[in-house]
Amino acid sequence: MHDIRWIVIIILFVSMGLPAQKAVLDGYVFEDENRGFLGQVEIKAYPNSYSTTPIAETYSDAEGHFVLEVPPLQPVFITAGKQLFHTLKMDTTAPAAGQKLFLKLRMIREPGYIFEMLIAKATDDPNAPMESIKNTRIEIFNNTTDKEELVLENYPKSEFNFTFKKGNHYTIMIRKKGFLTRRMEAYVNVRGCILCFDGIGSIEPNVTDNINSDQQHGTLLSTVLLRPAVIGSSFKIRNIHYDYNKYFIRPDAAVELDKVVKMLKDNPALEVELGSHTDARGKDSYNMRLSQKRAEAAVQYIVKNGIDARRISAKGYGETHILNRCKNGVNCSDKEHEVNRRTEIKITGINEEKSNSFKSLQQIIHEENFMHKVMEGEPEVVEYKEGEDMPEDLKKFLKQKEQKQADKPSTPVAKPDTMPTGTNGPKMLATIPSSARIPSDFTGYLLFLESRDDIISQDDKHFNGLKFIFIEDEAGSGNTYRYYTGPFTIYSEAVSYLKKMKKSSTFKSLRLVLFKNGKPKQ
């Protein structure tokens, strides 16, 4: 009897040590309309729909296959989730222990468009074989959410795909050393369009689309061409037209020149020549002069929009580079002559120092947004760590403002030798001298020194070592005055000077103040 009891106890202990046999859920996940199996789908099994703790979980493999082990003969609530897809939810019942239940999970993509692209080398030879490009940097920024969506450094393939979600504006940037940076814009169900690519309301050349009838899903197939950045190479700017015998920039030409501005900002190392060409009709000398004026007008427009004048030169070629048979004395159609009327960009240099400097797409867009706010008069505080430089765009903007100020002789900058001279101690003045007033069109930075209840001469020893002194009537009170030095149109220079002053100056309340049109921005 005792032996039987020990046998029963041993059997119980052994059975308790063995894992209970489970049921198996075996299946695969695929996309709606049989578009293929889906890998990396997160699949979870719960005892019921309101439970938050899964009893089993896994991911589908590259072929969409998955296996889950669950308690046998029990209700099971299954969820399948993957980014850019609607979450799938379903109820089922587990089979008996050791048995399998086969499942097919059909997932529906969220509204949006798949962008599939091949990155290839641009060439002017239509018969040349396409040469794919690998090891690029690919960045996608969501302007709607102000968030980086993707950053791929040294991407090893030439084919790439990404899904644009409904209701978002994306910027795509592709970079590779030795090639011109390519930037693209995609608007998905925003601004009244189903899909606007590069911001032009229709699919750009080199992009084909396959949009479903519901206009909620689709696929874009694109060949994205990167042009080699080679000194001496040139490429045509499309649709730069001038009125007959004129050289001013028309609105339609300005749109195209804006693209040149963006290209030069995206490629800060480039130094280029803008060349204007005419057809052979008219006198050679006249065409040469006209083309030079047209090139200069285009360059002037580009410089006014933020490009350093040292990076771009103007060259009129007249009719010296005819591309077809339509030379002097040859009878040609208007369409044949049109081939020769063109504007071209030639790469004349590459600044290696700038080519090694790098900013992420997110930094670039944030700086552009900041510049837009400055231009629109919306002040924004931007902090820079010690040793950092300010955005190039802001430098150019403030430099333009400085140039405009210099072009107006009616608002001279105060100079020490034009200020009243003191004798024994501070010389008190009844009014602010015109030489010390802040010009009404000044936009830039001044360094605040102190506030006083009286006006003292700018050449007082109190201001020793300061080149310029400006005085402002505080809020028009007439009895409290703010004293500044400057001016600075480049933020980094202002910061550097502020640090220097803090180390050696006796002024206790030093700070930079941004002025716009002669008034401090609060």
C-alpha positions in Angstrom: 0.0 0.0 0.0 2.8 2.3 0.9 4.5 1.5 -2.4 1.4 2.5 -4.4 1.2 5.8 -2.5 4.8 6.6 -3.3 4.2 5.8 -7.0 1.2 8.2 -7.1 3.3 10.9 -5.5 6.2 10.4 -7.9 3.8 10.5 -10.9 2.3 13.8 -9.6 5.7 15.4 -9.1 6.8 14.3 -12.6 3.6 15.6 -14.2 4.0 19.0 -12.4 7.5 19.3 -13.9 6.3 18.8 -17.5 5.1 21.8 -19.5 1.4 21.7 -20.4 1.0 20.9 -24.1 -0.2 24.0 -26.0 -2.2 24.7 -29.1 -0.6 26.3 -32.2 -1.8 29.2 -34.3 0.0 29.0 -37.6 -0.6 31.5 -40.3 0.6 34.3 -42.6 0.0 38.0 -43.1 -0.6 39.7 -46.4 -1.7 43.0 -47.8 -5.2 43.7 -49.1 -5.8 43.1 -52.8 -3.1 40.4 -52.8 -0.2 42.9 -52.9 2.2 40.6 -51.2 3.1 39.1 -47.8 4.0 41.4 -45.0 7.1 41.0 -42.8 7.8 42.5 -39.4 4.1 42.6 -38.4 3.7 42.5 -34.6 1.2 39.8 -33.7 -0.2 39.4 -30.2 -2.7 37.0 -28.7 -4.8 38.0 -25.6 -7.4 36.0 -23.6 -10.0 38.6 -24.5 -10.5 41.9 -26.2 -10.2 44.0 -23.0 -7.0 42.4 -21.7 -3.8 44.4 -21.8 -1.4 41.5 -21.1 -0.7 39.2 -24.1 -0.5 35.4 -23.6 1.8 35.1 -26.7 3.4 37.5 -29.2 5.7 37.3 -32.2 6.6 39.0 -35.5 6.0 37.7 -39.0 9.0 36.8 -41.0 10.0 38.1 -44.5 7.5 35.8 -46.1 4.7 36.9 -43.7 4.7 33.6 -41.8 4.1 33.5 -38.0 3.6 30.9 -35.3 1.9 31.4 -31.8 1.5 28.9 -29.0 -1.6 29.5 -26.9 -3.6 27.6 -24.2 -5.7 24.9 -25.9 -9.5 25.2 -26.4 -9.6 28.8 -25.1 -11.0 32.0 -26.7 -8.2 34.0 -28.2 -8.2 37.7 -29.3 -5.6 38.5 -31.9 -4.1 41.8 -33.0 -1.7 42.5 -35.9 0.0 45.9 -36.2 2.5 47.4 -38.6 3.4 51.0 -39.3 1.3 52.6 -42.1 -1.4 49.8 -41.8 -4.7 49.8 -40.0 -4.4 47.5 -36.9 -6.1 44.2 -37.5 -8.3 42.6 -34.7 -10.0 39.3 -34.7 -11.5 36.7 -32.3 -11.0 32.9 -32.6 -10.8 29.8 -30.5 -7.6 27.8 -30.0 -7.6 24.2 -31.1 -6.9 21.2 -28.9 -3.6 20.6 -27.3 -0.9 19.7 -29.9 -3.2 20.8 -32.8 -2.8 23.7 -35.3 -5.2 26.3 -36.4 -4.3 28.0 -39.7 -5.0 31.7 -40.0 -4.8 34.2 -42.9 -4.5 37.8 -41.7 -5.4 40.4 -44.4 -4.2 43.9 -43.5 -5.3 47.2 -45.1 -2.9 50.0 -45.7 -3.7 53.4 -44.3 -4.4 56.2 -46.8 -1.2 57.2 -48.5 1.2 56.6 -51.4 4.2 54.3 -51.7 7.1 56.2 -53.3 9.5 53.8 -55.0 12.6 55.3 -56.6 15.7 54.4 -58.4 18.6 56.7 -57.8 20.7 57.1 -61.0 23.3 59.3 -62.5 22.1 62.2 -64.7 23.5 62.4 -68.2 22.9 64.7 -71.2 23.3 61.7 -73.6 19.8 60.2 -74.2 21.5 57.0 -75.6 23.7 56.4 -72.6 22.9 53.4 -70.4 21.4 54.3 -67.0 24.0 54.1 -64.2 22.5 53.5 -60.7 24.0 55.2 -57.7 24.4 53.6 -54.3 25.7 54.7 -50.9 23.7 57.9 -50.7 22.3 59.8 -47.8 18.5 59.8 -47.8 16.5 62.1 -45.5 12.8 62.6 -45.3 11.3 65.3 -43.1 7.6 65.7 -42.3 6.9 69.5 -42.4 3.4 68.9 -41.1 4.5 67.3 -37.8 7.9 69.0 -37.8 9.6 65.6 -37.4 12.3 63.6 -39.0 10.7 60.6 -40.6 13.8 58.9 -42.0 17.6 59.3 -42.1 19.6 56.7 -44.0 23.4 57.3 -44.0 25.4 55.6 -46.8 22.3 53.6 -48.0 23.8 50.6 -49.8 21.2 50.2 -52.5 20.0 52.3 -55.5 16.4 51.3 -55.0 14.4 52.8 -52.2 10.7 53.1 -51.1 8.8 55.0 -48.5 5.1 55.6 -47.8 3.7 59.1 -47.7 0.7 59.3 -45.4 -2.4 61.4 -46.1 -2.5 64.9 -44.9 1.2 65.6 -44.8 3.9 67.7 -46.5 7.2 65.9 -46.9 10.6 67.1 -48.0 13.0 64.5 -49.4 16.7 65.2 -49.8 19.3 62.9 -51.4 23.0 63.6 -51.1 26.2 62.0 -52.2 29.7 63.5 -52.3 30.6 64.4 -55.9 27.0 65.0 -56.9 24.5 67.9 -56.7 22.1 67.5 -53.8 18.5 66.7 -54.9 15.6 68.1 -52.9 12.0 67.2 -53.6 8.6 68.2 -52.0 5.6 65.9 -51.7 2.1 67.1 -50.6 -0.3 64.3 -49.9 -4.0 65.2 -49.7 -3.1 68.7 -48.5 -3.5 72.1 -50.2 -6.4 70.8 -52.2 -4.5 68.2 -54.2 -4.5 64.4 -54.0 -0.8 64.3 -54.7 1.5 67.2 -55.6 5.1 66.4 -56.2 7.8 69.0 -56.0 5.0 71.4 -55.2 3.8 71.8 -58.8 0.3 70.2 -58.6 1.0 67.3 -60.9 3.5 64.5 -61.1 6.9 65.7 -62.2 8.7 64.3 -65.3 10.6 61.1 -64.4 7.7 60.1 -62.1 4.9 57.7 -63.1 1.9 57.1 -60.9 -0.5 54.3 -60.2 -3.3 55.8 -58.0 -6.3 53.7 -57.0 -9.8 54.7 -58.0 -10.5 55.7 -54.4 -7.6 58.2 -54.7 -6.6 57.1 -51.2 -3.8 54.7 -52.1 -1.2 54.4 -54.9 2.3 53.9 -55.9 4.8 56.4 -57.4 7.6 54.9 -59.5 10.4 57.4 -60.0 13.9 57.7 -61.4 15.7 60.3 -59.3 18.6 61.6 -61.2 21.7 63.0 -59.4 23.9 65.3 -61.5 27.7 65.0 -61.0 29.3 68.1 -59.5 32.2 68.6 -61.9 34.0 71.8 -62.5 33.4 73.0 -66.1 30.1 71.0 -66.5 26.9 73.0 -67.3 23.2 72.4 -67.4 20.3 74.4 -68.8 17.8 76.3 -66.7 14.4 75.7 -68.2 11.8 78.3 -69.1 13.9 81.5 -68.5 12.2 83.8 -70.9 12.6 87.5 -71.5 10.4 90.0 -73.4 11.8 90.9 -76.9 14.8 93.2 -76.6 14.3 93.3 -72.8 16.4 91.9 -69.9 14.2 92.5 -66.8 13.1 89.4 -64.9 9.5 88.4 -65.7 7.4 86.6 -63.1 7.6 83.3 -64.9 11.4 83.6 -65.1 11.5 84.4 -61.4 9.8 81.1 -60.6 12.7 79.2 -62.3 15.4 81.4 -60.8 13.9 80.6 -57.4 14.8 77.0 -58.1 18.3 78.1 -58.8 18.4 79.9 -55.5 17.3 76.7 -53.7 19.8 74.6 -55.6 22.6 76.9 -54.6 21.5 76.9 -51.0 21.3 73.1 -51.0 24.8 72.9 -52.5 26.7 75.6 -50.5 30.1 74.5 -51.8 29.3 75.4 -55.5 30.6 78.4 -57.3 28.9 78.9 -60.6 28.6 81.1 -63.7 25.2 82.0 -65.1 25.4 82.3 -68.8 22.9 83.8 -71.2 22.7 82.8 -74.9 20.8 84.3 -77.8 19.9 83.0 -81.2 21.7 84.3 -84.3 19.1 86.8 -85.4 20.1 90.4 -85.0 23.6 92.0 -84.9 26.3 90.0 -83.1 27.4 93.0 -81.0 23.9 93.8 -80.0 23.2 90.2 -79.0 26.3 90.1 -76.9 25.4 93.2 -75.0 21.8 92.0 -74.5 22.8 88.6 -73.3 25.3 90.2 -70.8 22.5 92.4 -69.4 20.1 89.4 -69.1 22.8 87.4 -67.3 23.5 90.2 -64.9 19.8 90.7 -64.2 19.4 87.0 -63.4 22.4 87.0 -61.1 21.2 90.2 -59.4 17.9 88.5 -58.7 19.6 85.4 -57.3 21.9 87.5 -55.0 19.0 89.5 -53.7 17.4 86.2 -52.7 20.2 85.2 -50.3 23.1 83.9 -52.4 26.6 85.3 -51.8 27.6 87.4 -54.8 31.1 85.8 -54.6 29.6 82.5 -55.5 28.0 83.5 -58.8 29.1 85.5 -61.9 27.2 86.6 -65.0 28.4 86.0 -68.5 26.7 86.9 -71.8 27.6 84.7 -74.7 25.4 86.3 -77.3 25.3 84.0 -80.3 28.8 82.6 -79.9 27.6 79.1 -78.9 24.9 78.1 -81.4 23.8 74.5 -80.7 22.4 73.7 -84.2 22.7 74.8 -87.8 21.0 78.2 -87.2 23.9 80.5 -87.6 24.0 83.8 -89.4 22.5 83.7 -92.8 20.7 80.3 -92.3 17.0 80.3 -92.7 15.5 78.5 -89.6 12.1 78.1 -88.0 11.2 79.9 -84.7 11.4 76.5 -83.0 14.9 75.9 -84.3 16.0 79.3 -83.1 14.5 78.7 -79.7 17.0 75.9 -79.0 19.7 78.5 -78.9 17.9 81.0 -76.6 18.9 79.6 -73.3 20.3 80.2 -69.8 22.8 77.8 -68.4 24.6 77.3 -65.1 28.2 76.3 -65.3 30.1 75.0 -62.3 33.3 77.1 -62.0 34.5 76.0 -58.6 33.9 73.8 -55.5 34.8 75.2 -52.1 36.2 72.1 -50.4 36.0 73.7 -46.9 32.2 74.2 -47.3 31.8 70.8 -49.0 33.0 69.2 -45.8 30.6 71.2 -43.6 27.3 69.4 -43.0 23.8 70.2 -41.9 21.0 67.8 -41.6 17.8 68.3 -43.6 16.0 69.1 -40.3 18.6 71.8 -39.5 18.2 73.2 -43.1 14.4 73.4 -42.9 14.4 74.9 -39.4 16.8 77.6 -40.5 14.7 78.3 -43.6 11.6 78.6 -41.4 13.4 80.9 -39.0 14.4 83.1 -42.0 10.8 83.2 -43.2 9.7 84.4 -39.7 12.4 87.1 -39.7 11.3 88.2 -43.2 7.7 88.3 -42.1 8.5 90.2 -38.9 7.8 87.3 -36.5 10.7 87.4 -33.9 12.0 84.1 -32.7 14.7 83.3 -30.1 17.5 81.1 -31.5 20.2 79.9 -29.2 23.7 78.8 -30.5 26.2 76.9 -28.5 29.7 78.4 -28.1 31.7 78.0 -31.2 28.7 77.4 -33.5 28.0 79.7 -36.4 24.6 81.3 -37.3 22.6 80.0 -40.3 24.1 81.0 -43.6 20.7 82.2 -44.8 20.4 84.6 -41.8 23.9 85.9 -42.5 22.9 86.7 -46.1 19.6 88.3 -45.1 21.3 90.7 -42.6 24.1 91.4 -45.0 21.5 92.5 -47.6 19.9 94.8 -45.0 23.3 96.2 -44.3 23.9 96.8 -48.0 20.6 98.5 -48.4 21.4 100.8 -45.4 24.8 101.6 -46.9 23.1 102.6 -50.2 21.1 105.3 -48.4 23.3 108.3 -47.8 20.5 110.0 -45.8 21.1 107.7 -42.9 24.9 107.9 -42.1 26.4 105.6 -39.5 27.6 107.5 -36.5 31.4 107.9 -36.3 33.5 109.0 -33.3 35.0 112.0 -35.2 31.5 113.4 -35.9 30.4 113.3 -32.3 30.6 116.3 -29.8 33.8 116.4 -27.9 33.9 116.6 -24.1 36.2 118.7 -22.0 36.3 118.1 -18.3 34.0 115.2 -17.6 30.8 114.1 -19.2 29.2 116.6 -21.5 25.4 116.7 -20.9 23.2 117.3 -24.0 19.7 118.5 -24.2 18.7 116.3 -27.1 20.0 113.1 -28.8 22.4 114.1 -31.6 21.3 113.0 -35.0 24.6 111.1 -35.4 23.7 109.0 -32.4 20.1 108.1 -33.4 19.4 104.6 -34.6 18.5 104.8 -38.4 14.9 104.2 -39.1 15.7 101.4 -41.6 18.3 99.6 -39.5 17.8 95.9 -39.2 20.4 94.0 -37.2 21.8 93.7 -33.7 23.0 96.3 -31.2 24.7 95.6 -27.9 22.8 97.2 -25.0 25.2 98.9 -22.6 23.1 100.6 -19.9 20.2 103.0 -19.2 20.7 106.5 -18.0 18.5 109.5 -17.0 20.5 111.9 -19.0 22.2 112.3 -22.4 25.9 112.3 -22.4 28.2 112.9 -25.3 29.2 109.8 -27.2 32.9 110.6 -27.0 32.9 110.6 -23.2 35.6 108.5 -21.5 32.8 106.3 -20.1 32.6 104.8 -23.6 36.4 104.5 -24.2 37.2 101.8 -26.7 33.7 101.7 -28.3 33.7 102.8 -31.9 30.0 103.7 -32.3 27.5 104.8 -29.7 23.7 104.9 -30.3 21.2 106.4 -27.9 17.5 105.6 -27.8 14.8 107.4 -26.0 13.2 104.7 -23.8 9.6 104.2 -24.9 9.4 107.9 -25.7 9.7 108.9 -22.1 12.1 111.8 -22.8 13.9 111.2 -19.5 15.3 107.7 -19.7 17.8 106.8 -22.4 19.3 103.5 -23.5 22.8 103.3 -24.7 24.0 100.8 -27.3 27.1 100.0 -29.4 27.4 98.2 -32.7 26.0 97.8 -35.3 26.2 94.1 -36.1 24.4 92.5 -39.1 26.0 89.0 -38.5 24.8 87.3 -35.4 28.0 85.3 -34.8 30.0 88.5 -34.8 27.6 90.1 -32.4 27.9 87.1 -30.0 31.7 87.1 -30.3 31.8 90.8 -29.4 29.4 90.3 -26.5 31.6 87.6 -25.0 34.7 89.8 -25.4 32.9 92.7 -23.7 31.7 90.6 -20.8 35.3 89.7 -20.0 36.7 93.3 -20.0 33.9 95.8 -19.7 32.5 97.6 -16.7 29.0 97.6 -18.1 26.9 95.2 -16.0 23.7 94.6 -18.1 25.2 93.7 -21.5 22.8 91.9 -23.9 22.1 91.7 -27.6 19.0 93.4 -28.9 17.5 92.6 -32.4 16.3 95.6 -34.2 14.0 95.7 -37.2 13.4 98.9 -39.1 15.0 100.9 -36.3 12.9 99.4 -33.5 13.8 96.8 -31.0 12.0 93.5 -31.3 10.4 92.6 -28.0 
